[in-house]
């Protein structure tokens, strides 16, 4: 436990370094064997050929002996100290029989190809190869990033995008450009025209990100160009995820973090690195940390605005049925860390979703459909009622007349019952208690005594029960 407190204190004193250094990978160096169609650098018995119609800037690091060279109409050779070419007299025994080596075409290398860039937090990390994984849109330089072309390299890159491409700075051959006017002069030079081409203007001089909670890359305007250079793999997971800023669905997990003003983006990146990714079981996981803008939805259905949050994308190297499971385990560990220390590092809440179908809102999700249905039903009912009221006030709709209610003002007094069978009598005829003159003339059925024992009065019908006759009570 003391170790965790030490790490936390260490992270709190880290300097703020939110912007990244993005370095261009390809080069047009003469000494790079991959730039030649034969797969090797031309030697003493070989002929070096550059296409006459291609524009190219070539950096030469050392001295070379060749039998001849064909140069392009528009190009340059940048010679390092001690570099140059000599024509060898006689055969080079270590070079073979001699071939014609053609320099490869570099016209197709595009600025918006995510696979042609690497990123790091510091220059030292860039030189040591401690690169950071990013979603596709952030793999390409963002407006807050420093762009680096290696000191001892030449290159040719197509920056076509239809509009200006803003970055914080650009370093070429060891010179860093932070002023747009100075960099514009370089772009108009012969070297600048050979190294950068296309229909857009690369612009430098941005202030960089000054928000400790992080800045949104905002490369969404170039998403189509970026994703056109990406080939997505087929997936086998149950529920592929689609991270913000990524071109492809993935198998893994995403942790969405809501933060306060005390949150520090870079400190949190370092925290996750030192607490989790350093562990042996998680060392194969790729983590991409991004600040993103997300649409807010009432009950996950009705949009009502946008909010900013931190997206933690976790990808593992598993395949088949195991794909994404290790990333899900790490997501659960991160959620536990948020629960324990979130308020101390400026995190107000967090949730995760995994390609296995698991999420941190599983319980709440079961009732979401019912609640949403009830809310939408209520809103629909209120809306229809409002429309009807409006149409009624405008005279477009008229309410039907209600049927008249019969008046009871002339109702007889309750004591005025009337005769049996009168207008207030809506019952059924009972032959036992009916009028004597309506009884059927059945001999023996209604004797003389029975008829005489029934008495009709204005208050009702009375009869004599032999079992309780007055004579019996007087006896």
C-alpha positions in Angstrom: 0.0 0.0 0.0 2.9 2.3 0.7 4.2 1.7 -2.8 0.9 3.0 -4.3 1.1 6.2 -2.2 4.7 6.7 -3.4 3.5 6.4 -7.0 0.7 8.8 -6.4 3.1 11.5 -5.0 5.4 10.9 -7.9 2.7 11.5 -10.4 1.5 14.7 -8.7 4.9 16.4 -9.2 5.2 15.4 -12.9 5.6 18.4 -15.2 2.7 19.1 -17.5 3.4 17.7 -21.0 0.1 17.1 -22.8 1.2 17.7 -26.4 3.0 14.9 -28.2 5.9 14.6 -30.6 4.9 13.0 -33.8 7.7 11.6 -36.0 7.6 10.7 -39.7 8.8 7.2 -40.2 9.7 6.8 -44.0 12.8 8.5 -45.5 14.4 8.9 -48.8 17.9 8.2 -47.6 20.4 6.7 -50.1 21.8 4.4 -47.4 18.4 2.8 -46.6 18.3 -0.5 -48.4 14.5 -0.5 -48.4 14.5 2.5 -50.7 16.0 0.4 -53.6 14.1 -2.1 -55.7 16.9 -4.8 -55.3 16.6 -4.6 -51.5 20.3 -3.4 -51.1 22.3 -0.2 -51.5 24.1 0.0 -54.8 27.8 -1.0 -54.6 30.9 -0.7 -56.8 29.6 -2.8 -59.7 26.1 -1.4 -59.7 24.3 1.4 -61.6 22.2 3.7 -59.4 19.1 5.0 -61.2 16.7 7.8 -60.2 13.6 8.2 -62.3 14.0 11.2 -64.6 10.3 12.3 -64.0 10.3 12.0 -60.2 11.0 14.8 -57.8 13.1 13.6 -54.9 15.3 14.8 -52.1 18.0 12.2 -51.1 20.2 12.3 -48.0 23.6 10.6 -48.4 25.3 9.6 -45.1 28.6 8.0 -46.3 30.9 7.6 -49.3 29.9 5.2 -52.1 31.5 3.7 -55.1 29.4 3.0 -58.1 29.8 2.4 -61.8 27.4 5.2 -62.8 24.3 7.2 -61.7 21.2 8.5 -63.5 19.8 11.6 -61.9 16.2 13.1 -62.0 15.4 16.3 -63.8 14.3 17.9 -60.5 16.0 16.6 -57.4 18.7 17.0 -54.9 21.4 15.1 -53.1 22.1 16.2 -49.5 25.6 15.1 -48.5 26.5 14.6 -44.9 30.1 15.3 -43.8 32.4 12.9 -45.5 29.7 11.6 -47.9 30.1 11.4 -51.7 30.4 9.2 -54.7 33.3 7.8 -56.7 33.3 5.8 -59.9 35.1 2.6 -59.3 37.8 1.4 -61.7 37.7 -2.4 -62.1 35.3 -4.8 -60.4 34.4 -4.8 -56.8 34.9 -8.5 -55.7 32.4 -8.1 -52.9 29.7 -6.6 -55.0 28.7 -9.4 -57.4 28.3 -9.2 -61.1 26.7 -5.8 -61.0 23.0 -4.7 -61.4 20.9 -1.7 -62.2 19.4 -0.5 -58.9 16.3 1.7 -59.1 15.4 4.1 -56.4 11.8 3.5 -55.3 9.0 6.0 -55.9 8.0 8.1 -52.8 5.1 10.0 -54.3 2.5 7.9 -52.7 3.6 8.6 -49.1 0.8 10.6 -47.5 0.7 12.8 -44.4 -2.7 11.4 -43.4 -1.6 7.8 -43.3 -1.6 6.8 -39.5 0.8 3.9 -40.1 3.6 6.4 -41.2 3.8 8.1 -37.8 5.1 7.3 -34.3 4.3 9.4 -31.2 6.0 10.0 -27.8 5.6 12.3 -24.9 9.2 13.6 -25.0 12.1 13.8 -27.5 14.0 11.3 -25.4 11.2 8.8 -25.6 11.1 9.4 -29.3 14.8 8.6 -29.7 14.6 5.6 -27.4 11.6 4.2 -29.1 9.2 4.5 -26.2 6.2 5.2 -28.5 2.6 5.7 -27.5 -0.4 4.0 -29.1 -3.1 6.3 -30.4 -6.5 6.1 -32.1 -6.2 6.6 -35.9 -7.2 10.3 -35.9 -4.6 11.1 -33.2 -1.8 9.1 -34.8 -1.6 11.8 -37.4 -0.2 15.1 -36.1 -2.9 17.3 -34.3 -2.8 21.1 -34.1 -1.1 20.9 -30.7 1.7 18.5 -31.7 5.4 19.0 -32.6 6.2 17.3 -35.9 9.7 15.8 -36.2 11.5 14.7 -39.3 14.7 12.9 -38.2 17.9 15.0 -38.4 19.9 12.8 -40.7 17.1 12.0 -43.2 15.4 13.3 -46.3 11.8 12.7 -47.2 8.9 13.4 -49.5 5.4 13.7 -48.1 2.0 14.5 -49.7 0.1 16.9 -47.4 -3.0 17.2 -49.7 -6.2 17.8 -47.7 -8.1 20.7 -49.3 -7.3 23.1 -46.4 -4.5 24.3 -44.2 -2.9 21.7 -41.9 -2.1 23.3 -38.5 0.6 22.0 -36.1 2.6 23.5 -33.3 6.1 23.2 -34.9 8.0 21.3 -37.6 11.6 20.1 -37.3 13.5 19.4 -40.5 17.2 18.3 -40.7 17.7 19.5 -37.1 16.1 22.9 -37.5 12.8 23.6 -35.6 10.3 26.0 -37.2 7.9 27.6 -34.8 7.1 30.7 -36.8 4.7 30.3 -39.8 6.4 33.1 -41.8 9.8 31.4 -41.4 8.4 28.0 -42.3 6.6 29.4 -45.3 9.9 30.6 -46.6 11.4 27.2 -46.2 8.4 25.6 -48.1 9.1 27.9 -51.0 12.7 26.9 -51.2 14.0 24.1 -53.5 14.4 21.6 -50.6 10.9 22.5 -49.2 9.2 22.0 -52.6 10.9 18.6 -52.9 10.1 17.4 -49.4 6.5 18.7 -49.1 4.0 18.6 -51.9 0.3 18.6 -52.4 -2.7 21.0 -52.5 -2.6 22.0 -48.9 -0.5 24.4 -46.9 1.3 23.1 -43.8 1.0 25.8 -41.1 3.0 26.1 -37.9 3.0 28.5 -34.9 0.2 27.2 -32.7 0.3 27.9 -29.0 -0.1 24.3 -28.1 -2.4 22.8 -25.5 -2.5 24.8 -22.2 -5.3 22.8 -20.6 -4.0 20.4 -17.9 -7.1 18.3 -18.4 -6.1 17.7 -22.0 -7.1 19.0 -25.4 -9.2 17.5 -28.2 -7.1 16.6 -31.2 -9.8 17.8 -33.6 -8.7 15.8 -36.7 -12.3 14.8 -37.4 -12.3 17.1 -40.4 -9.7 14.8 -42.0 -11.3 11.6 -40.9 -12.2 10.4 -44.4 -8.6 11.0 -45.6 -7.2 9.2 -42.6 -9.5 6.3 -42.7 -9.0 5.8 -46.5 -5.4 4.7 -45.6 -6.5 2.2 -43.0 -7.4 -1.4 -43.6 -9.6 -2.9 -40.8 -9.2 -6.5 -39.7 -12.0 -9.0 -39.3 -13.2 -9.5 -35.7 -14.4 -12.5 -33.8 -15.5 -10.9 -30.5 -19.2 -10.9 -29.4 -19.8 -7.1 -29.4 -17.1 -5.1 -31.3 -16.6 -1.6 -30.0 -16.2 1.7 -32.0 -13.9 4.1 -30.2 -14.2 7.8 -30.9 -11.4 8.8 -33.4 -10.7 5.3 -34.5 -11.5 4.1 -38.1 -12.2 0.4 -37.2 -14.2 -1.5 -34.7 -12.1 -3.3 -32.2 -12.1 -6.2 -29.7 -11.2 -4.9 -26.3 -12.5 -2.5 -23.7 -13.2 1.3 -23.4 -13.2 3.2 -20.1 -15.0 6.6 -20.2 -13.9 8.9 -17.5 -15.7 12.1 -16.3 -13.4 14.6 -14.7 -13.1 17.8 -12.7 -10.8 20.8 -13.1 -8.2 19.2 -10.8 -7.7 16.3 -13.3 -4.3 16.1 -15.0 -4.2 14.3 -18.4 -0.6 13.4 -18.5 -0.4 12.4 -14.9 -3.2 10.0 -15.3 -1.5 8.5 -18.4 1.6 7.9 -16.2 -0.5 6.6 -13.4 -2.1 3.9 -15.6 1.3 3.0 -17.0 3.0 2.6 -13.6 0.1 0.9 -11.8 -1.2 -1.5 -14.5 0.6 -1.7 -17.8 3.9 -2.3 -16.0 2.4 -5.6 -14.6 3.5 -8.7 -16.5 0.0 -9.9 -17.2 -0.9 -6.6 -18.9 2.4 -5.9 -20.7 0.9 -6.9 -24.1 -2.0 -4.4 -23.9 -2.1 -1.3 -26.0 -3.6 1.8 -24.3 -4.7 4.9 -26.1 -5.7 7.9 -23.9 -7.8 10.6 -25.6 -9.9 13.6 -24.6 -13.0 13.4 -26.7 -16.3 15.3 -27.2 -19.5 13.1 -26.8 -23.1 13.8 -27.4 -25.2 13.7 -24.2 -28.5 11.8 -24.3 -31.3 11.8 -21.8 -31.8 8.2 -20.7 -29.4 7.3 -23.6 -32.0 8.2 -26.2 -32.8 11.9 -26.4 -29.8 14.2 -27.3 -29.5 17.4 -25.4 -25.9 18.6 -25.7 -22.2 17.6 -25.7 -19.7 16.9 -22.9 -16.0 16.3 -22.8 -14.6 13.1 -21.2 -11.4 11.0 -21.2 -11.5 7.9 -23.4 -9.2 5.0 -22.4 -9.0 2.5 -25.2 -7.6 -0.9 -24.2 -6.6 -3.5 -26.8 -5.0 -6.9 -26.2 -3.3 -9.3 -28.6 -5.7 -12.2 -28.0 -7.7 -13.7 -30.9 -10.7 -15.9 -31.3 -12.9 -16.3 -28.3 -10.3 -14.9 -26.0 -10.1 -11.6 -27.9 -10.7 -8.6 -25.6 -11.0 -10.6 -22.3 -7.6 -9.4 -21.0 -8.5 -5.8 -21.9 -11.8 -6.2 -20.0 -9.9 -7.4 -16.9 -7.7 -4.3 -17.0 -10.8 -2.1 -17.5 -12.3 -3.6 -14.3 -9.0 -2.9 -12.4 -9.1 0.7 -13.6 -12.7 1.0 -12.5 -11.7 -0.2 -9.0 -8.9 2.3 -8.9 -11.3 5.1 -9.8 -13.6 3.9 -7.0 -10.7 4.0 -4.5 -8.8 7.1 -5.6 -10.9 8.9 -8.2 -11.7 12.0 -6.2 -8.1 12.4 -5.2 -7.0 12.6 -8.9 -9.9 14.7 -10.2 -12.2 11.9 -11.5 -15.8 12.3 -10.7 -17.1 9.1 -12.3 -16.3 6.4 -14.8 -17.9 3.6 -16.8 -16.6 0.9 -19.1 -17.8 -1.3 -21.9 -16.2 -4.5 -23.3 -16.4 -6.4 -26.5 -17.6 -9.4 -24.6 -20.9 -7.5 -23.9 -20.1 -6.6 -20.3 -20.4 -3.1 -19.0 -20.4 -1.1 -15.8 -24.1 -0.2 -16.4 -25.5 -3.8 -16.8 -28.0 -3.5 -13.9 -29.3 -0.1 -15.0 -29.5 -1.2 -18.6 -32.2 -3.8 -17.8 -34.7 -1.1 -16.9 -33.7 1.4 -19.5 -36.2 0.2 -22.1 -39.1 0.4 -19.7 -38.2 3.8 -18.4 -37.6 5.2 -21.9 -40.9 3.8 -23.1 -42.8 5.4 -20.2 -41.1 8.7 -20.7 -41.7 8.7 -24.5 -45.3 7.7 -24.0 -45.9 10.5 -21.5 -44.3 13.0 -23.8 -46.4 11.8 -26.7 -49.6 12.1 -24.7 -48.8 15.6 -23.5 -47.9 16.6 -27.1 -51.2 15.3 -28.5 -53.1 17.1 -25.8 -51.3 20.4 -26.5 -52.1 20.0 -30.3 -55.8 19.4 -29.6 -56.0 22.4 -27.3 -54.3 24.7 -29.8 -56.6 23.5 -32.7 -59.7 24.0 -30.4 -58.7 27.6 -29.6 -58.2 28.3 -33.3 -61.6 27.0 -34.1 -60.3 24.2 -36.3 -61.6 21.5 -34.0 -64.9 21.6 -32.1 -65.6 19.4 -29.2 -68.8 17.3 -29.5 -71.9 18.3 -27.4 -72.4 16.3 -24.3 -75.8 14.5 -23.9 -78.3 16.3 -21.6 -78.6 15.0 -18.1 -82.2 14.3 -17.0 -83.5 16.7 -14.4 -84.5 15.3 -11.0 -86.0 18.5 -9.8 -89.5 17.1 -10.2 -88.7 13.8 -8.6 -91.4 12.6 -6.2 -90.7 12.7 -2.6 -89.2 9.5 -1.3 -92.3 8.9 0.8 -94.5 9.0 -2.2 -93.8 5.5 -3.4 -97.1 5.0 -5.3 -98.9 1.8 -5.9 -97.3 -1.5 -6.7 -96.9 -1.7 -10.4 -97.0 2.1 -10.8 -94.5 4.2 -12.8 -91.8 3.8 -10.1 -92.1 0.0 -10.2 -89.4 -1.3 -12.6 -89.0 -4.7 -10.9 -90.4 -8.1 -12.1 -93.8 -9.7 -11.3 -93.7 -12.1 -8.4 -96.9 -14.3 -8.5 -96.7 -14.8 -4.7 -96.7 -11.1 -3.8 -98.7 -9.7 -6.7 -102.2 -8.3 -6.8 -104.9 -10.8 -6.1 -106.7 -10.1 -9.3 -103.6 -10.9 -11.4 -103.1 -14.3 -9.9 -104.1 -17.3 -12.1 -107.2 -19.1 -11.1 -105.7 -22.3 -10.0 -107.9 -24.2 -7.6 -106.1 -25.0 -4.4 -103.0 -23.0 -5.3 -104.2 -19.8 -3.6 -106.8 -20.6 -1.0 -109.3 -18.2 0.5 -107.3 -18.0 3.7 -104.1 -17.2 1.8 -105.7 -14.4 -0.2 -107.3 -12.9 2.8 -104.1 -13.0 4.8 -102.4 -10.6 2.3 -103.1 -6.9 2.9 -102.2 -4.0 0.5 -101.5 -0.6 2.0 -99.8 2.7 0.8 -96.7 1.8 2.7 -96.3 -1.7 1.2 -97.5 -5.3 1.2 -98.3 -7.2 4.4 -99.1 -10.8 5.0 -99.8 -13.0 8.0 -97.3 -15.7 8.9 -99.2 -18.6 10.6 -96.1 -19.6 12.5 -96.2 -16.3 14.3 -99.8 -15.4 14.4 -101.2 -13.1 17.0 -103.3 -16.0 18.4 -100.1 -17.9 19.0 -98.6 -15.0 20.9 -101.7 -14.5 23.0 -101.9 -18.1 23.9 
